[in-house]
Amino acid sequence: MRNNGTLLVAALTTLAFFLAAPADSRAFGQDDAQRCLTNGVDWFSASFKDAKIGAMNSSLSLEQASTGAVYFAREYVRMHGLSAGNAFDQTIRSEQQFHANPPYRLKNARLRMGDGAAIRVEESGQSYKAFIEYNGEIRETALPEPLQYTLADYCALKLWVMDHPAAGASIKGKEFDIQQLRVIPSRLTLVSVSQAVFPERRRYEVRTEIPGRGQVTTELSADGRVLSMTGQGFTFRRSDRKQARAETPPVDLFLANSVTLDKPLDDPRGVISWDLGCPQDLARALEDGPAQRILCDGPNCRIRLGEPNPEAARPSMDHEQDWLGSIAGCPLDDPQLVALTQQAVGDARSDMDKLRNIAAFVDDYIQDVPGEAAMDVKQIMDRRRGDCGEHALLFTAICRTAGLPTRIVLGYYPAGDPAESLAGHAWAEAVANGRWVEADPINGGLVRDALHLRTGTLESSASKDLFPLSGAQLNVLEVHRKPGR
C-alpha cells in the first residue's frame, strides 16, 4: 500500500506554524510588540482538498514566568481522519518564548506531537542547544547554524500589513523551522489589496515563497489578522472556536490523494510504457523526469511514462550541496545514522551498487505500515515502521550520509491490480554517474518500471501542492506490455 502520511503531516506542520517574517530594517520597539499581541486565541478550521480535517489555534501573549516577563507564541493543530482505511488522530503543539526586552531574542521553543515525541530548543548563553525527545529518551543535538530569530521576526508580517503596503510590494522574510533547527529565508509579495472604500476594511493577499516548501498564500485583514492560509493542499480558514472544533465525517487522505483512471489498468507490473491523457492546466503542475515526458498539443497533453527521456534535466553541481544536507531534523553525523549507513552500504564500491544496497536495506529495515507518520528521521530509525514517506526520508538520509546527493520525489503510483486509480506516493532520486537515478525503497530497489507518475521534487519551490492532480481523472491512451503479459 502506498501512502504519504509523513509528508502530509510535515506540510501541515509547516503551514500551522508558518510565521514567515519580513527582514524589516526599522527598529522594533515596545509599541510594536504591543500591536502584535493577539489579546486572545485565534481559531481556524483546517481543510485538505476542501474537506475539513481538523482545527488550529494561535495566540501571542505577554506573561510572567519565573525569570520575568516573557512573550509566549503558541500554536495547536489537531488533524484527524482516515488513511487507507485506518483512523488517525494527530495533534501538534508549538510554543516559542521571547525575551520581553530588546532585542527580544528567542528564549526557547518546543514542538510536540501527540505521541510524546518532541523537539525543543533552549537558550544557552549567546547560543542555543537543541534536544530531541522520543520514547523517554532525550538526545542533545547541535544546531546546524547560528540562530538569529526574534519577536520582531515573528511579528513582522502582521506589522507590515498594518502599515498598508501597496500591491506589488515585495520584501525578504524568514521563518524558524524547529524541525530543521534553522532559520529559513523567504520572499513575500503583496499580490493584491481589495478595493474597499475604508482602509480598515481592506483585505491583503500575500504570497510567500519558501525554498523547498513551495508557496503559501495568506489573506490578512487591515489590522494584521490572518483570515486564511493556503498551501500544499491545506487551507486554514478563520472561524470561531465552535466551528473550528466541530466534528465532521472522517476523510480518507489516501483516497483524497488519488487520481482516477478512465479505465482499469490490468497487471500494472507487466507495463513497460504507457500514455495518459491530461488537460493542459493539470499538466503544468508536472515535471519531466528520467522516464517521463509531457507532450502538449493545444488544450490536451499526453504523459508518456516508461521510455527514457534524453531531455530530462541532469544534476547541476551548483546545487549539489542542497542534496547533501541534513534532512527531517537529523544531522548526518548522528551516530545512529552513521552506523545505519555503514550497515546499509555494506561492501558496495560503486555508486549504483551503494544505491541498490541502501534501497534494499531500507525496505527490509522499515515495516510497511500505511498511514504511519513520523516527525523526523530519528523517530523512523527507532520505530522501524512507516509508509512510503518514511522509506523515502530514511533512504535520503542514509544516501546523503554516504556522500550521495539525494532528493525526495513526489507523485503517484497505481493502487491495486487491476488499478482503477493512482495513489499519492513518495520515492527518491540520487546522483550516480552524472545523472539522476530513481529509487523506490518501499519497493526494495531502483525504479525500472513505468508506474511512477512524477509531479516534482519535495524541494521544488515552484509547487504549490504536494499532490496537484489529486481528485482529477486521467485517460489511459496506450499501454505497452512485456512479451507474454
C-alpha positions in Angstrom: 0.0 0.0 0.0 1.3 3.4 -0.9 0.7 6.4 1.3 2.2 9.7 2.3 1.2 10.4 5.9 4.6 11.7 6.9 4.8 14.2 4.1 1.3 15.4 4.8 2.0 15.9 8.5 5.2 17.7 7.6 3.3 20.0 5.3 0.6 20.6 7.9 3.2 21.4 10.5 4.9 23.9 8.1 1.7 25.7 7.5 0.3 25.5 11.0 3.4 27.2 12.4 4.1 29.3 9.3 5.4 32.6 10.6 7.4 34.0 7.7 8.6 37.4 8.6 10.0 40.4 6.6 13.6 41.3 7.3 12.4 44.8 8.2 15.2 47.3 8.8 13.3 49.6 11.1 13.7 49.4 14.8 11.3 47.1 16.7 10.2 48.5 19.9 7.7 48.0 22.8 4.9 49.7 20.8 5.4 47.2 18.0 5.3 44.3 20.4 2.0 45.6 21.9 0.5 46.0 18.4 1.4 42.4 17.7 -0.4 40.9 20.7 -3.5 39.0 19.7 -5.3 39.6 23.0 -6.9 36.2 22.8 -6.8 32.9 20.8 -7.4 32.9 17.1 -9.2 29.8 15.8 -9.0 28.3 12.3 -10.8 25.4 10.6 -8.2 23.1 8.8 -9.1 21.5 5.5 -7.3 19.3 3.0 -8.5 19.3 -0.6 -11.7 21.2 0.6 -12.5 18.5 3.1 -12.4 19.6 6.8 -9.9 17.5 8.7 -9.3 19.4 12.0 -8.7 22.7 13.7 -5.9 25.1 14.6 -5.5 27.9 17.2 -2.8 30.5 17.6 -2.0 33.2 20.2 0.6 35.6 21.3 0.6 36.8 24.9 2.8 38.6 27.4 3.0 36.6 30.7 5.0 36.4 33.9 7.4 33.5 34.1 9.9 32.5 36.9 12.6 34.6 35.1 10.3 37.6 34.5 8.1 38.8 31.7 8.1 36.6 28.5 6.2 36.7 25.2 4.6 33.3 24.5 3.7 32.4 21.0 1.6 29.2 20.9 0.0 27.2 18.1 -2.0 24.0 18.3 -3.2 21.8 15.5 -5.4 18.7 15.6 -5.7 16.6 12.4 -7.9 13.6 12.3 -9.5 11.3 9.7 -8.6 8.1 7.9 -5.5 7.0 6.0 -6.0 3.9 3.8 -9.0 3.0 6.0 -7.0 3.4 9.2 -8.2 6.0 11.7 -5.6 8.6 12.9 -5.8 11.5 15.3 -2.7 13.6 15.2 -2.0 16.6 17.5 0.8 19.1 17.1 1.7 21.8 19.7 4.2 24.6 19.2 5.5 27.1 21.7 8.0 29.9 21.3 9.2 32.2 24.1 10.8 35.6 23.5 12.5 37.9 25.9 10.4 41.0 26.8 13.3 43.4 26.3 15.3 44.4 23.3 16.4 42.7 21.1 13.6 40.4 22.0 15.6 37.2 21.4 14.1 33.8 21.1 14.4 32.3 24.6 13.3 28.7 23.8 11.0 26.8 21.5 9.2 23.5 21.5 7.4 21.3 19.0 5.5 18.4 20.5 3.5 15.7 18.7 0.6 13.8 20.3 2.6 10.6 20.8 5.0 12.4 23.1 7.8 13.0 20.6 9.2 16.5 20.8 11.9 18.8 19.7 13.0 21.7 21.9 15.5 24.5 21.6 16.8 26.3 24.7 18.9 29.4 25.1 22.4 28.8 26.4 24.3 32.0 26.9 24.5 33.6 23.5 23.8 30.4 21.6 21.3 27.6 21.8 21.0 23.9 22.5 18.6 21.5 20.8 17.1 18.3 22.2 15.0 15.6 20.6 12.7 13.6 22.9 11.2 10.2 22.0 10.3 7.1 23.9 11.5 8.6 27.2 15.0 9.3 25.7 16.4 12.8 25.3 19.2 13.3 22.7 21.1 16.6 22.5 22.0 17.7 19.0 23.8 20.7 17.6 22.1 23.4 15.6 23.5 23.4 12.0 24.0 27.2 12.0 23.7 30.2 14.4 20.1 31.0 15.3 19.1 34.6 14.7 15.3 34.9 15.4 13.5 37.4 17.5 10.0 38.6 18.3 10.4 41.2 15.6 10.7 38.4 13.1 7.7 36.7 14.5 5.6 39.8 14.3 6.9 41.5 11.2 4.3 40.0 8.7 1.5 41.4 10.8 3.1 44.7 11.3 4.0 45.1 7.6 0.4 44.7 6.6 -0.8 47.1 9.3 1.4 49.7 7.6 -0.8 49.3 4.5 1.8 48.4 1.8 0.8 48.8 -1.9 0.0 45.9 -4.2 3.2 44.5 -5.8 5.4 45.3 -2.9 7.9 42.5 -2.2 10.3 42.0 0.7 12.6 39.4 2.2 11.4 37.3 5.0 12.4 34.3 7.2 10.8 31.6 9.4 12.2 29.5 12.2 11.8 25.8 11.3 12.2 23.9 14.5 12.2 20.5 12.7 15.3 21.6 10.7 16.7 23.6 13.6 17.4 26.6 11.5 16.0 29.9 10.2 14.8 29.7 6.5 14.7 32.7 4.2 11.7 33.5 2.1 10.3 36.1 -0.2 6.9 37.8 0.5 4.9 39.6 -2.2 1.7 41.5 -1.7 -0.3 40.1 -4.6 -3.5 42.2 -4.2 -5.4 44.6 -2.0 -9.2 44.6 -2.0 -10.8 47.9 -3.2 -12.7 48.7 0.0 -13.7 52.3 0.5 -12.4 52.3 4.1 -8.8 51.2 4.6 -9.7 49.3 7.8 -11.9 47.0 5.7 -9.3 46.2 3.1 -8.0 42.6 2.6 -4.4 41.9 1.8 -3.3 38.8 -0.1 0.4 37.9 0.5 2.2 35.2 -1.4 5.2 33.7 0.4 7.8 31.6 -1.4 10.0 29.4 0.8 12.9 27.4 -0.7 12.0 23.7 -0.6 8.4 24.4 0.6 6.6 25.8 -2.4 4.2 28.7 -1.9 1.9 29.8 0.8 -0.9 32.3 0.2 -2.1 34.3 3.3 -5.1 36.6 3.4 -5.0 39.2 6.2 -7.3 42.0 7.3 -6.1 45.6 7.6 -5.3 45.1 11.3 -2.9 42.2 10.5 -5.2 39.4 11.5 -4.8 36.2 9.4 -8.0 35.3 7.7 -6.8 32.2 5.8 -3.6 30.4 4.8 -3.4 28.1 1.8 -0.6 25.9 0.5 0.3 22.3 -0.4 -3.3 21.2 -0.5 -4.1 22.5 3.0 -6.3 25.5 4.0 -6.7 27.2 7.4 -9.7 29.5 7.5 -10.5 31.8 10.4 -13.6 30.8 12.3 -15.0 30.7 15.9 -13.9 28.1 18.4 -17.2 26.0 18.0 -17.0 25.9 14.2 -13.3 25.0 14.2 -13.7 22.2 16.7 -16.9 20.8 15.1 -16.5 17.1 14.1 -17.3 16.1 10.5 -17.4 12.7 8.8 -13.7 11.5 8.5 -11.9 12.0 5.3 -9.5 9.3 3.9 -6.4 11.2 3.0 -5.2 8.2 0.9 -8.3 8.5 -1.3 -8.1 12.3 -1.3 -4.7 12.0 -2.8 -5.8 9.6 -5.6 -6.2 10.2 -9.3 -8.8 8.1 -11.0 -8.3 6.3 -14.4 -11.0 6.3 -17.0 -10.5 2.5 -17.3 -8.7 0.0 -15.2 -5.1 -0.8 -15.7 -4.7 -4.6 -15.6 -1.5 -6.2 -14.5 0.4 -2.9 -13.8 3.8 -4.6 -13.3 3.6 -6.0 -16.8 3.5 -2.5 -18.3 6.7 -1.3 -19.9 5.4 2.1 -21.1 2.0 3.8 -21.3 0.5 7.2 -22.2 -2.0 9.1 -20.2 -4.2 11.9 -21.4 -4.3 15.1 -19.3 -5.7 18.6 -19.7 -3.0 21.2 -20.2 -3.9 23.1 -17.0 -3.1 20.0 -14.9 0.0 19.1 -17.0 1.5 22.4 -16.0 1.8 21.0 -12.4 4.0 18.1 -13.6 7.7 17.9 -14.4 9.6 15.8 -16.9 11.8 13.1 -15.4 14.3 10.4 -16.3 11.4 8.2 -17.6 8.6 10.7 -18.1 7.8 13.2 -20.8 5.0 15.8 -21.0 3.8 16.3 -24.6 1.2 19.0 -25.2 -0.8 19.9 -28.3 -3.3 22.7 -27.6 -5.5 22.2 -24.6 -4.7 18.4 -24.3 -1.5 16.8 -23.2 0.0 13.4 -23.2 2.0 12.0 -20.3 4.4 9.3 -21.6 5.8 7.0 -18.9 8.4 4.3 -19.1 10.6 5.5 -22.0 14.0 7.0 -21.3 13.8 10.8 -21.6 17.1 12.1 -23.0 16.0 15.7 -22.4 15.4 15.2 -18.7 17.4 17.7 -16.6 20.7 16.4 -15.3 22.1 17.2 -11.8 23.6 20.7 -11.5 26.7 20.7 -9.4 25.8 24.3 -8.4 23.1 22.8 -6.2 24.8 19.6 -5.1 25.2 20.9 -1.6 21.4 21.2 -1.4 21.1 17.5 -1.8 23.8 16.6 0.8 22.4 18.4 3.8 20.6 17.1 6.9 17.0 16.2 6.4 14.0 16.0 8.7 15.8 17.2 11.8 18.6 14.7 11.8 22.3 15.8 11.3 24.2 13.5 9.0 26.9 12.9 11.7 24.4 11.4 14.1 26.0 8.2 15.5 22.9 6.1 15.0 22.5 7.3 11.4 26.2 6.8 10.7 26.1 3.2 12.0 23.0 2.5 10.0 24.6 3.9 6.8 27.6 1.5 7.3 25.2 -1.4 7.5 23.2 -0.3 4.5 26.2 0.3 2.2 28.0 -2.9 3.1 30.9 -3.7 0.8 29.5 -1.8 -2.2 32.0 0.3 -4.1 30.3 1.9 -7.0 27.6 4.5 -6.5 25.0 2.3 -8.3 25.8 -0.7 -6.0 25.5 1.6 -3.0 22.1 2.8 -4.1 20.9 -0.8 -4.6 22.1 -1.9 -1.2 20.6 1.1 0.6 17.2 0.7 -1.1 17.1 -3.0 -0.2 18.3 -2.2 3.4 15.6 0.4 3.9 12.9 -1.8 2.5 13.9 -4.6 5.0 14.5 -2.2 7.9 11.1 -0.4 7.9 7.9 -2.4 8.3 5.3 -1.1 5.8 2.5 0.4 7.9 0.1 2.6 5.9 -0.8 5.9 7.5 2.1 5.8 10.0 3.6 9.3 10.3 6.9 10.2 12.0 8.2 13.6 12.9 11.8 13.1 12.0 14.5 10.6 10.8 15.4 9.8 14.5 11.8 8.5 15.0 11.9 6.5 11.9 15.1 4.8 12.9 13.6 4.0 16.3 10.1 2.9 15.2 11.2 1.0 12.2 7.7 1.2 10.6 6.0 3.6 8.2 4.7 4.2 4.8 6.4 5.5 1.6 7.2 8.8 3.3 9.3 7.2 6.0 11.0 4.9 3.4 11.9 7.9 1.2 13.1 10.0 4.2 15.4 7.3 5.7 16.7 6.4 2.2 17.6 10.0 1.5 19.3 10.5 4.9 21.4 7.3 4.5 22.4 8.2 0.9 23.4 11.7 2.0 25.4 10.3 4.9 27.1 8.0 2.3 28.0 11.1 0.2 25.4 10.5 -2.5 23.4 13.7 -3.4 19.7 12.7 -3.0 16.3 14.3 -3.0 12.7 13.2 -2.4 10.3 12.9 -5.3 6.5 13.1 -5.1 3.9 11.7 -7.5 1.5 8.8 -8.0 1.6 5.1 -8.2 -1.0 2.5 -9.3 -3.2 1.3 -6.4 -4.2 -2.4 -6.7 -4.5 -4.8 -9.5 -6.3 -4.0 -11.6 -5.5 -0.4 -10.8 -8.5 1.9 -11.1 -6.6 4.9 -9.6 -3.1 6.2 -8.9 -2.4 7.0 -5.2 -0.2 9.7 -3.8 3.4 8.3 -3.4 6.9 9.4 -2.5 10.2 8.0 -3.6 13.7 9.4 -4.2 16.3 10.4 -6.8 20.1 10.1 -6.3 23.0 11.2 -8.3 25.1 8.4 -9.8 27.4 8.6 -12.9 26.4 12.2 -13.5 22.6 11.5 -13.8 19.6 11.2 -11.7 18.7 7.6 -10.7 15.3 6.9 -9.3 14.9 4.6 -6.3 11.7 3.5 -4.6 12.8 2.0 -1.3 9.4 0.8 -0.2 9.6 -1.5 -3.3 13.1 -2.5 -2.4 15.1 -1.2 -5.3 15.8 1.1 -8.2 13.0 2.2 -10.4 12.8 0.1 -13.5 9.1 0.3 -14.3 6.7 2.7 -16.0 4.4 3.0 -13.0 5.8 6.2 -11.3 4.0 9.4 -12.3 6.3 12.2 -11.2 4.9 15.6 -10.2 8.1 17.0 -8.9 10.6 17.1 -6.1 9.9 17.9 -2.5 12.5 20.7 -2.7 10.8 22.3 -5.8 9.8 25.9 -4.8 7.5 26.1 -7.9 5.0 23.6 -6.5 2.0 24.9 -4.5 0.6 21.5 -3.8 2.3 18.3 -2.8 -0.1 16.2 -4.9 -1.6 18.6 -7.5 -3.5 16.0 -9.6 -5.5 14.6 -6.7 -9.2 14.4 -7.4 -8.7 14.5 -11.2 -9.3 11.8 -13.8 -6.7 10.8 -16.4 -7.4 8.9 -19.6 -5.4 5.7 -20.4 -4.5 6.2 -24.1 -1.9 3.5 -24.9 -0.4 0.6 -22.9 2.7 -1.4 -24.0 3.4 -4.6 -22.1 6.2 -7.1 -21.6 6.1 -10.0 -24.0 3.7 -12.6 -22.8 1.8 -10.2 -20.4 
